[in-house]
Amino acid sequence: MALRLNTKILLGFAIALSVLMATSITAYVTIRELSRYTKLVEHSYRVLEQTDDLRIGIRDAQSGMRNYLLLSDTTYLSTYQRNAFLIQRKATALHGLVADDHSQHLRADTLRQLIQRQVEELELYKTYPPSPAVAQTLLLNERQPLRVFKSTVTRLRQYEERLLARRNQQQSLFQKLAPSAIILSAVLAVIIVLWLFNKIVVELHANDRLRLELTQVNQDTARRIRGIEHLARQVVQGDYKVKITDSGQDRLGSLATLLNQMTQALDDAFGTLEKRNQELDQFAYVASHDLKAPLRGLTSIVRWIEDEQAAELSPALRTYLDQMKGRLARLEDLINGLLAYARASRTEHPVEEVSVAQLARDVAELVVPPEFALELAPGLPTFLTDRLSLQQVFTNLFSNAVKYYHGPAGQGHLRVSCRDAGRHYEFRVQDNGPGIAPEHHQKIFLLFQTLRDRHTAESTGIGLSIVKRIIDDRKGSIHVESALGQGATFIFTWPKG
Protein backbone atom coordinates (compact mmCIF):
# COMPACT_ATOMS: atom_id res chain seq x y z
CA MET A 1 0.00 0.00 0.00
CA ALA A 2 1.48 3.36 -1.07
CA LEU A 3 1.94 5.94 1.68
CA ARG A 4 0.81 9.53 1.34
CA LEU A 5 3.52 12.16 1.03
CA ASN A 6 2.66 13.74 4.37
CA THR A 7 2.87 10.32 6.00
CA LYS A 8 6.27 9.73 4.39
CA ILE A 9 7.57 13.08 5.64
CA LEU A 10 6.26 12.42 9.14
CA LEU A 11 7.78 8.93 9.06
CA GLY A 12 11.06 10.42 7.86
CA PHE A 13 11.00 12.95 10.69
CA ALA A 14 10.32 10.17 13.18
CA ILE A 15 13.24 8.07 11.87
CA ALA A 16 15.50 11.13 11.76
CA LEU A 17 14.63 12.11 15.27
CA SER A 18 15.14 8.55 16.47
CA VAL A 19 18.58 8.31 14.86
CA LEU A 20 19.59 11.75 16.09
CA MET A 21 18.32 10.91 19.54
CA ALA A 22 20.25 7.63 19.62
CA THR A 23 23.51 9.21 18.41
CA SER A 24 23.03 12.17 20.72
CA ILE A 25 22.50 9.88 23.68
CA THR A 26 25.60 7.90 22.69
CA ALA A 27 27.65 11.07 22.42
CA TYR A 28 26.26 12.34 25.72
CA VAL A 29 27.03 9.07 27.53
CA THR A 30 30.53 8.97 26.01
CA ILE A 31 31.29 12.54 27.05
CA ARG A 32 29.84 11.97 30.48
CA GLU A 33 31.95 8.82 30.98
CA LEU A 34 35.02 10.66 29.73
CA SER A 35 34.35 13.41 32.23
CA ARG A 36 33.81 10.86 35.00
CA TYR A 37 37.04 8.97 34.31
CA THR A 38 38.93 12.24 33.99
CA LYS A 39 37.77 13.15 37.48
CA LEU A 40 38.69 9.68 38.75
CA VAL A 41 42.20 10.00 37.28
CA GLU A 42 42.57 13.40 38.91
CA HIS A 43 41.32 11.83 42.15
CA SER A 44 43.96 9.08 41.99
CA TYR A 45 46.71 11.64 41.38
CA ARG A 46 45.53 13.60 44.39
CA VAL A 47 45.58 10.45 46.56
CA LEU A 48 49.14 9.65 45.43
CA GLU A 49 50.14 13.27 46.01
CA GLN A 50 48.76 13.12 49.53
CA THR A 51 50.74 9.93 50.30
CA ASP A 52 53.93 11.61 49.03
CA ASP A 53 53.20 14.59 51.24
CA LEU A 54 52.63 12.27 54.22
CA ARG A 55 55.95 10.45 53.70
CA ILE A 56 57.86 13.72 53.37
CA GLY A 57 55.98 15.29 56.28
CA ILE A 58 56.55 12.46 58.76
CA ARG A 59 60.19 12.31 57.77
CA ASP A 60 60.60 16.05 58.29
CA ALA A 61 58.75 15.91 61.62
CA GLN A 62 61.02 13.15 62.92
CA SER A 63 64.13 14.92 61.64
CA GLY A 64 63.05 18.17 63.28
CA MET A 65 62.59 16.43 66.67
CA ARG A 66 65.92 14.56 66.41
CA ASN A 67 67.82 17.73 65.46
CA TYR A 68 66.20 19.56 68.37
CA LEU A 69 67.26 16.81 70.80
CA LEU A 70 70.80 16.68 69.35
CA LEU A 71 71.46 20.41 69.03
CA SER A 72 69.02 21.96 71.54
CA ASP A 73 68.01 24.44 68.80
CA THR A 74 64.34 25.47 69.08
CA THR A 75 64.31 26.32 65.37
CA TYR A 76 64.15 22.59 64.66
CA LEU A 77 61.34 22.30 67.18
CA SER A 78 59.32 24.79 65.08
CA THR A 79 60.06 22.66 62.01
CA TYR A 80 58.75 19.62 63.87
CA GLN A 81 55.57 21.36 65.00
CA ARG A 82 54.81 22.69 61.52
CA ASN A 83 55.23 19.23 59.94
CA ALA A 84 53.36 17.48 62.77
CA PHE A 85 50.33 19.71 62.14
CA LEU A 86 50.72 19.25 58.37
CA ILE A 87 50.80 15.44 58.42
CA GLN A 88 47.73 15.24 60.65
CA ARG A 89 45.83 17.52 58.31
CA LYS A 90 47.05 15.57 55.26
CA ALA A 91 46.05 12.27 56.90
CA THR A 92 42.55 13.60 57.52
CA ALA A 93 42.30 14.89 53.93
CA LEU A 94 43.49 11.51 52.57
CA HIS A 95 40.93 9.72 54.76
CA GLY A 96 38.18 11.86 53.18
CA LEU A 97 39.49 11.40 49.62
CA VAL A 98 39.25 7.59 49.70
CA ALA A 99 35.96 7.43 51.59
CA ASP A 100 34.25 5.90 48.51
CA ASP A 101 36.60 2.87 48.48
CA HIS A 102 36.25 0.58 51.51
CA SER A 103 39.73 -1.04 51.39
CA GLN A 104 41.50 2.27 50.77
CA HIS A 105 39.42 3.86 53.48
CA LEU A 106 40.62 1.27 55.98
CA ARG A 107 44.27 1.82 54.95
CA ALA A 108 43.85 5.59 55.25
CA ASP A 109 42.31 5.10 58.67
CA THR A 110 45.29 2.97 59.70
CA LEU A 111 47.68 5.67 58.43
CA ARG A 112 45.82 8.31 60.36
CA GLN A 113 46.06 6.27 63.58
CA LEU A 114 49.78 5.56 62.99
CA ILE A 115 50.46 9.26 62.45
CA GLN A 116 48.47 10.16 65.53
CA ARG A 117 50.46 7.73 67.67
CA GLN A 118 53.72 8.92 66.13
CA VAL A 119 52.88 12.55 66.86
CA GLU A 120 51.88 11.68 70.42
CA GLU A 121 55.20 9.84 70.89
CA LEU A 122 57.18 12.76 69.44
CA GLU A 123 55.27 15.14 71.70
CA LEU A 124 56.46 13.03 74.64
CA TYR A 125 60.12 13.63 73.68
CA LYS A 126 59.57 17.37 73.96
CA THR A 127 59.36 16.87 77.71
CA TYR A 128 62.89 15.34 77.88
CA PRO A 129 66.02 17.47 78.18
CA PRO A 130 67.73 17.68 74.75
CA SER A 131 70.76 15.33 74.52
CA PRO A 132 72.36 12.94 72.01
CA ALA A 133 71.29 9.98 74.11
CA VAL A 134 67.62 10.97 73.95
CA ALA A 135 67.98 11.55 70.22
CA GLN A 136 69.52 8.09 69.81
CA THR A 137 66.64 6.58 71.78
CA LEU A 138 64.14 8.36 69.51
CA LEU A 139 65.93 7.04 66.44
CA LEU A 140 65.75 3.47 67.70
CA ASN A 141 62.11 3.72 68.80
CA GLU A 142 60.84 5.17 65.57
CA ARG A 143 62.19 2.45 63.27
CA GLN A 144 59.40 -0.06 63.83
CA PRO A 145 56.50 2.45 63.51
CA LEU A 146 58.22 3.89 60.46
CA ARG A 147 58.39 0.44 58.81
CA VAL A 148 54.68 -0.11 59.50
CA PHE A 149 53.89 3.36 58.13
CA LYS A 150 55.91 2.77 54.96
CA SER A 151 54.31 -0.64 54.44
CA THR A 152 50.80 0.82 54.79
CA VAL A 153 51.62 3.71 52.48
CA THR A 154 53.13 1.31 49.93
CA ARG A 155 49.98 -0.87 49.89
CA LEU A 156 47.76 2.19 49.57
CA ARG A 157 49.86 3.59 46.71
CA GLN A 158 50.05 0.26 44.88
CA TYR A 159 46.26 -0.15 45.05
CA GLU A 160 45.73 3.42 43.89
CA GLU A 161 48.29 3.02 41.08
CA ARG A 162 46.40 -0.03 39.81
CA LEU A 163 43.19 2.01 39.93
CA LEU A 164 44.98 4.82 38.12
CA ALA A 165 46.14 2.45 35.37
CA ARG A 166 42.60 1.17 34.77
CA ARG A 167 41.17 4.66 34.87
CA ASN A 168 43.76 5.96 32.43
CA GLN A 169 42.87 3.09 30.11
CA GLN A 170 39.14 3.91 30.30
CA GLN A 171 39.85 7.61 29.89
CA SER A 172 41.86 6.96 26.76
CA LEU A 173 39.08 4.77 25.37
CA PHE A 174 36.41 7.44 25.88
CA GLN A 175 38.75 10.14 24.57
CA LYS A 176 38.76 8.23 21.29
CA LEU A 177 35.04 7.43 21.34
CA ALA A 178 33.77 10.95 22.15
CA PRO A 179 35.00 12.64 18.92
CA SER A 180 33.83 9.67 16.86
CA ALA A 181 30.35 9.84 18.38
CA ILE A 182 30.12 13.59 17.82
CA ILE A 183 31.33 13.33 14.20
CA LEU A 184 28.90 10.45 13.53
CA SER A 185 26.01 12.48 15.00
CA ALA A 186 26.92 15.49 12.85
CA VAL A 187 27.19 13.41 9.64
CA LEU A 188 23.87 11.67 10.29
CA ALA A 189 22.24 15.03 11.09
CA VAL A 190 23.46 16.52 7.79
CA ILE A 191 22.26 13.50 5.80
CA ILE A 192 18.85 13.47 7.47
CA VAL A 193 18.39 17.24 7.09
CA LEU A 194 19.25 17.07 3.38
CA TRP A 195 16.83 14.20 2.85
CA LEU A 196 14.04 16.00 4.70
CA PHE A 197 14.82 19.23 2.86
CA ASN A 198 14.38 17.44 -0.45
CA LYS A 199 11.04 15.99 0.66
CA ILE A 200 9.84 19.38 1.89
CA VAL A 201 10.86 21.10 -1.38
CA VAL A 202 8.83 18.56 -3.34
CA GLU A 203 5.87 19.10 -1.04
CA LEU A 204 6.18 22.91 -1.39
CA HIS A 205 6.06 22.65 -5.19
CA ALA A 206 2.93 20.55 -4.92
CA ASN A 207 1.42 23.06 -2.50
CA ASP A 208 2.17 25.91 -4.89
CA ARG A 209 0.25 24.19 -7.63
CA LEU A 210 -2.63 23.51 -5.26
CA ARG A 211 -2.57 27.13 -4.04
CA LEU A 212 -3.02 28.42 -7.55
CA GLU A 213 -6.03 26.18 -7.97
CA LEU A 214 -7.54 27.29 -4.65
CA THR A 215 -6.98 31.03 -5.11
CA GLN A 216 -10.03 31.47 -7.31
CA VAL A 217 -12.14 29.37 -4.96
CA ASN A 218 -10.98 31.42 -1.97
CA GLN A 219 -11.76 34.70 -3.70
CA ASP A 220 -15.24 33.52 -4.58
CA THR A 221 -15.78 32.22 -1.04
CA ALA A 222 -14.56 35.53 0.43
CA ARG A 223 -17.01 37.44 -1.75
CA ARG A 224 -19.89 35.26 -0.59
CA ILE A 225 -18.82 35.53 3.07
CA ARG A 226 -18.73 39.32 2.75
CA GLY A 227 -22.34 39.15 1.65
CA ILE A 228 -23.19 37.10 4.75
CA GLU A 229 -21.29 39.59 6.97
CA HIS A 230 -23.21 42.46 5.39
CA LEU A 231 -26.48 40.70 6.18
CA ALA A 232 -25.37 40.11 9.80
CA ARG A 233 -24.43 43.79 10.24
CA GLN A 234 -27.77 44.90 8.84
CA VAL A 235 -29.61 42.54 11.19
CA VAL A 236 -27.63 43.90 14.16
CA GLN A 237 -28.67 47.42 13.11
CA GLY A 238 -32.32 46.38 13.01
CA ASP A 239 -32.84 45.88 9.26
CA TYR A 240 -34.65 42.55 8.95
CA LYS A 241 -35.67 42.97 5.30
CA VAL A 242 -32.15 42.49 3.93
CA LYS A 243 -31.56 39.43 1.71
CA ILE A 244 -28.57 37.63 0.17
CA THR A 245 -28.38 36.76 -3.55
CA ASP A 246 -26.40 33.50 -3.70
CA SER A 247 -27.27 30.70 -6.13
CA GLY A 248 -24.44 28.37 -5.05
CA GLN A 249 -25.24 24.72 -4.47
CA ASP A 250 -22.69 24.21 -1.68
CA ARG A 251 -22.90 24.76 2.08
CA LEU A 252 -22.49 28.52 1.76
CA GLY A 253 -25.44 28.58 -0.61
CA SER A 254 -27.49 26.59 1.91
CA LEU A 255 -26.39 28.97 4.67
CA ALA A 256 -27.45 31.98 2.56
CA THR A 257 -30.89 30.44 2.03
CA LEU A 258 -31.27 29.76 5.77
CA LEU A 259 -30.17 33.31 6.62
CA ASN A 260 -32.74 34.72 4.21
CA GLN A 261 -35.39 32.61 5.90
CA MET A 262 -34.14 33.77 9.31
CA THR A 263 -34.35 37.47 8.42
CA GLN A 264 -37.86 36.94 7.07
CA ALA A 265 -38.85 35.18 10.31
CA LEU A 266 -37.25 37.96 12.37
CA ASP A 267 -39.07 40.59 10.35
CA ASP A 268 -42.38 38.83 10.95
CA ALA A 269 -41.62 38.26 14.65
CA PHE A 270 -40.60 41.86 15.31
CA GLY A 271 -43.66 43.09 13.47
CA THR A 272 -45.81 40.95 15.73
CA LEU A 273 -43.83 42.13 18.77
CA GLU A 274 -44.33 45.76 17.80
CA LYS A 275 -48.04 45.13 17.51
CA ARG A 276 -48.07 43.48 20.97
CA ASN A 277 -46.17 46.45 22.42
CA GLN A 278 -48.74 48.80 21.00
CA GLU A 279 -51.47 46.67 22.57
CA LEU A 280 -49.54 46.79 25.88
CA ASP A 281 -49.28 50.57 25.69
CA GLN A 282 -53.02 50.71 25.01
CA PHE A 283 -53.61 48.48 28.04
CA ALA A 284 -51.41 50.77 30.17
CA TYR A 285 -53.48 53.74 29.04
CA VAL A 286 -56.73 51.96 29.89
CA ALA A 287 -55.35 50.84 33.25
CA SER A 288 -54.15 54.31 34.18
CA HIS A 289 -57.29 56.15 33.11
CA ASP A 290 -60.25 53.78 32.95
CA LEU A 291 -59.32 51.71 36.04
CA LYS A 292 -57.76 54.34 38.28
CA ALA A 293 -60.60 56.85 37.76
CA PRO A 294 -63.29 54.57 39.33
CA LEU A 295 -60.88 53.79 42.16
CA ARG A 296 -60.42 57.47 42.88
CA GLY A 297 -64.20 57.88 42.76
CA LEU A 298 -64.74 55.09 45.27
CA THR A 299 -62.07 56.58 47.53
CA SER A 300 -63.77 59.97 47.35
CA ILE A 301 -67.15 58.42 48.22
CA VAL A 302 -65.67 56.67 51.27
CA ARG A 303 -64.10 59.93 52.46
CA TRP A 304 -67.40 61.78 51.81
CA ILE A 305 -69.26 59.24 53.93
CA GLU A 306 -66.70 59.67 56.70
CA ASP A 307 -66.92 63.46 56.51
CA GLU A 308 -70.65 63.97 55.92
CA GLN A 309 -72.11 61.07 57.89
CA ALA A 310 -69.60 60.97 60.73
CA ALA A 311 -72.25 61.26 63.41
CA GLU A 312 -74.32 58.36 62.04
CA LEU A 313 -71.43 55.86 61.65
CA SER A 314 -71.26 53.05 64.13
CA PRO A 315 -67.83 51.72 65.23
CA ALA A 316 -68.30 48.60 63.12
CA LEU A 317 -69.15 50.64 60.04
CA ARG A 318 -66.08 52.84 60.62
CA THR A 319 -63.96 49.67 60.72
CA TYR A 320 -65.48 48.50 57.43
CA LEU A 321 -64.82 51.89 55.81
CA ASP A 322 -61.17 51.82 56.99
CA GLN A 323 -60.78 48.33 55.51
CA MET A 324 -62.35 49.52 52.27
CA LYS A 325 -59.92 52.47 52.08
CA GLY A 326 -57.03 50.09 52.63
CA ARG A 327 -58.26 47.75 49.88
CA LEU A 328 -58.73 50.65 47.46
CA ALA A 329 -55.28 52.08 48.23
CA ARG A 330 -53.70 48.66 47.80
CA LEU A 331 -55.51 48.15 44.48
CA GLU A 332 -54.27 51.54 43.22
CA ASP A 333 -50.72 50.69 44.32
CA LEU A 334 -50.93 47.33 42.53
CA ILE A 335 -52.08 49.03 39.31
CA ASN A 336 -49.26 51.59 39.56
CA GLY A 337 -46.76 48.81 40.33
CA LEU A 338 -47.90 46.70 37.37
CA LEU A 339 -47.59 49.69 35.06
CA ALA A 340 -44.09 50.42 36.38
CA TYR A 341 -43.10 46.74 36.02
CA ALA A 342 -44.44 46.55 32.44
CA ARG A 343 -42.58 49.71 31.42
CA ALA A 344 -39.36 48.97 33.39
CA SER A 345 -37.49 47.26 30.55
CA ARG A 346 -39.19 48.99 27.59
CA THR A 347 -38.48 52.59 28.44
CA GLU A 348 -35.26 53.96 26.95
CA HIS A 349 -33.48 56.70 28.86
CA PRO A 350 -30.55 58.85 27.75
CA VAL A 351 -27.04 58.10 29.01
CA GLU A 352 -25.46 60.87 31.05
CA GLU A 353 -22.70 61.41 33.59
CA VAL A 354 -23.97 60.36 37.02
CA SER A 355 -22.41 60.99 40.44
CA VAL A 356 -23.69 58.07 42.52
CA ALA A 357 -23.13 59.99 45.77
CA GLN A 358 -25.28 62.91 44.58
CA LEU A 359 -27.88 60.53 43.12
CA ALA A 360 -28.19 58.72 46.47
CA ARG A 361 -28.61 62.04 48.30
CA ASP A 362 -31.29 63.15 45.81
CA VAL A 363 -33.22 59.88 46.23
CA ALA A 364 -32.92 60.08 50.03
CA GLU A 365 -34.47 63.57 50.03
CA LEU A 366 -37.53 62.12 48.29
CA VAL A 367 -38.15 58.80 50.07
CA VAL A 368 -36.06 58.73 53.28
CA PRO A 369 -37.47 60.57 56.33
CA PRO A 370 -35.22 63.10 58.08
CA GLU A 371 -34.84 60.92 61.19
CA PHE A 372 -33.10 58.26 59.06
CA ALA A 373 -29.27 58.49 58.84
CA LEU A 374 -27.79 58.09 55.35
CA GLU A 375 -24.08 57.13 55.21
CA LEU A 376 -22.23 57.29 51.87
CA ALA A 377 -18.96 55.37 51.80
CA PRO A 378 -15.97 57.11 50.19
CA GLY A 379 -15.13 56.22 46.61
CA LEU A 380 -18.63 56.16 45.13
CA PRO A 381 -18.05 56.47 41.36
CA THR A 382 -19.05 59.02 38.76
CA PHE A 383 -19.65 57.43 35.34
CA LEU A 384 -21.79 57.49 32.18
CA THR A 385 -25.00 55.51 32.61
CA ASP A 386 -28.82 55.54 32.48
CA ARG A 387 -29.54 57.90 35.38
CA LEU A 388 -33.30 57.30 35.61
CA SER A 389 -32.99 53.49 35.79
CA LEU A 390 -30.26 53.63 38.45
CA GLN A 391 -32.34 56.18 40.36
CA GLN A 392 -35.33 53.82 40.22
CA VAL A 393 -33.22 51.00 41.70
CA PHE A 394 -32.00 53.16 44.61
CA THR A 395 -35.50 54.56 45.14
CA ASN A 396 -37.05 51.11 45.55
CA LEU A 397 -34.22 49.86 47.81
CA PHE A 398 -34.36 52.98 50.02
CA SER A 399 -38.19 52.84 50.18
CA ASN A 400 -38.09 49.18 51.23
CA ALA A 401 -35.58 49.91 53.99
CA VAL A 402 -37.73 52.76 55.35
CA LYS A 403 -41.00 50.84 54.91
CA TYR A 404 -39.86 47.76 56.86
CA TYR A 405 -37.99 49.57 59.63
CA HIS A 406 -39.75 49.23 63.02
CA GLY A 407 -36.95 50.10 65.40
CA PRO A 408 -36.67 53.05 67.80
CA ALA A 409 -37.37 56.43 66.22
CA GLY A 410 -34.28 58.31 65.09
CA GLN A 411 -32.10 55.20 64.89
CA GLY A 412 -32.81 54.12 61.31
CA HIS A 413 -29.63 53.83 59.27
CA LEU A 414 -28.82 53.37 55.58
CA ARG A 415 -25.33 52.86 54.14
CA VAL A 416 -24.31 52.88 50.44
CA SER A 417 -20.89 51.60 49.31
CA CYS A 418 -19.31 50.47 46.06
CA ARG A 419 -16.52 48.18 44.82
CA ASP A 420 -14.90 48.15 41.37
CA ALA A 421 -15.56 44.66 39.94
CA GLY A 422 -13.86 45.00 36.53
CA ARG A 423 -16.54 45.57 33.89
CA HIS A 424 -19.14 46.31 36.58
CA TYR A 425 -19.53 48.27 39.78
CA GLU A 426 -20.78 46.29 42.78
CA PHE A 427 -23.07 48.44 44.96
CA ARG A 428 -24.15 47.56 48.51
CA VAL A 429 -27.23 49.12 50.17
CA GLN A 430 -27.26 48.19 53.85
CA ASP A 431 -29.95 48.90 56.46
CA ASN A 432 -30.49 48.09 60.14
CA GLY A 433 -34.05 46.86 59.78
CA PRO A 434 -35.59 43.59 61.05
CA GLY A 435 -33.69 41.46 58.53
CA ILE A 436 -34.88 38.68 56.22
CA ALA A 437 -34.75 34.96 56.99
CA PRO A 438 -32.48 32.98 54.60
CA GLU A 439 -35.41 30.91 53.27
CA HIS A 440 -36.98 34.11 51.86
CA HIS A 441 -33.86 35.52 50.11
CA GLN A 442 -34.99 34.38 46.64
CA LYS A 443 -38.71 34.76 47.21
CA ILE A 444 -38.58 38.54 47.77
CA PHE A 445 -37.58 39.22 44.14
CA LEU A 446 -40.65 37.44 42.70
CA LEU A 447 -43.67 39.42 41.50
CA PHE A 448 -46.36 40.01 44.20
CA GLN A 449 -44.19 38.32 46.86
CA THR A 450 -44.06 40.25 50.14
CA LEU A 451 -43.12 39.34 53.68
CA ARG A 452 -45.70 41.75 55.13
CA ASP A 453 -49.41 41.33 55.57
CA ARG A 454 -51.11 41.54 52.15
CA HIS A 455 -53.71 43.86 53.68
CA THR A 456 -50.99 46.47 54.32
CA ALA A 457 -51.50 49.11 51.64
CA GLU A 458 -47.86 49.78 50.85
CA SER A 459 -46.84 46.11 50.56
CA THR A 460 -47.58 45.28 46.90
CA GLY A 461 -44.61 42.95 46.39
CA ILE A 462 -43.67 44.64 43.10
CA GLY A 463 -40.83 47.03 44.05
CA LEU A 464 -38.01 44.46 44.25
CA SER A 465 -39.36 42.74 41.12
CA ILE A 466 -38.94 46.03 39.24
CA VAL A 467 -35.40 46.38 40.64
CA LYS A 468 -34.47 42.86 39.53
CA ARG A 469 -35.95 43.38 36.06
CA ILE A 470 -34.02 46.62 35.54
CA ILE A 471 -30.75 44.99 36.68
CA ASP A 472 -31.37 41.82 34.63
CA ASP A 473 -31.91 43.94 31.51
CA ARG A 474 -28.39 45.33 32.03
CA LYS A 475 -26.85 41.85 32.49
CA GLY A 476 -26.28 42.54 36.17
CA SER A 477 -27.16 40.54 39.26
CA ILE A 478 -28.73 41.23 42.65
CA HIS A 479 -28.92 39.25 45.86
CA VAL A 480 -29.45 39.88 49.55
CA GLU A 481 -27.34 39.06 52.60
CA SER A 482 -29.43 39.06 55.74
CA ALA A 483 -30.66 37.21 58.80
CA LEU A 484 -33.53 37.91 61.16
CA GLY A 485 -32.71 40.75 63.52
CA GLN A 486 -29.47 41.68 61.73
CA GLY A 487 -30.60 44.10 59.03
CA ALA A 488 -30.32 43.46 55.29
CA THR A 489 -27.70 44.23 52.65
CA PHE A 490 -28.79 44.31 49.00
CA ILE A 491 -25.84 43.75 46.65
CA PHE A 492 -26.22 44.48 42.93
CA THR A 493 -23.89 44.95 39.96
CA TRP A 494 -24.23 47.71 37.38
CA PRO A 495 -22.30 47.96 34.07
CA LYS A 496 -19.73 50.74 33.79
CA GLY A 497 -20.72 51.78 30.29
Buried (B, 14 or more C-beta within 10 A) or exposed (E): EEEEEEEBBEEBEEEBEEBBEEBBEBBEBBBEBBEBBBEBBEBBEBBBEBBEBBBBBBBBBBBBBBBBBBEEBEEBBEBBBBBBEBBBEBBEBBBEBBEEBEEBBEBBBBBBEBBEEBBEBBEEBEEEEBEEEBBEBBEEEBEEBBEBBEEBBEBBBEBBEEBBEEBBEBBEBBEEBBEEBBEEBEEBBEEBEEEBEEBEEEBEEEEEEEEEEEEEEEEEBEEBEEBBEEBEEBBEEEEBEBEBEBEBEEEBBEBBBEBBEEBEEBBEEEEEEEEEEEEEEEEBEEBEEEEBEEBEEBBEEBEEBBEEEEEEBEEEEEEEBEEBBEBBBBBBBBBBBBBBBBEBBEEEEEEEEBBBBEBBBBBBEEBBEEEBBBEBEEEBBEBEBBBBBBBBBBBBBBBBBBBBBEEEEEEBBBBBBBEEEEEBBBBBBBBBBBBBEEEEBEBBBEBEBBEEEEEEBBBBBBBBBBBBBBBBEBEBBBEBBBEEEEBBBBBBBBBEE
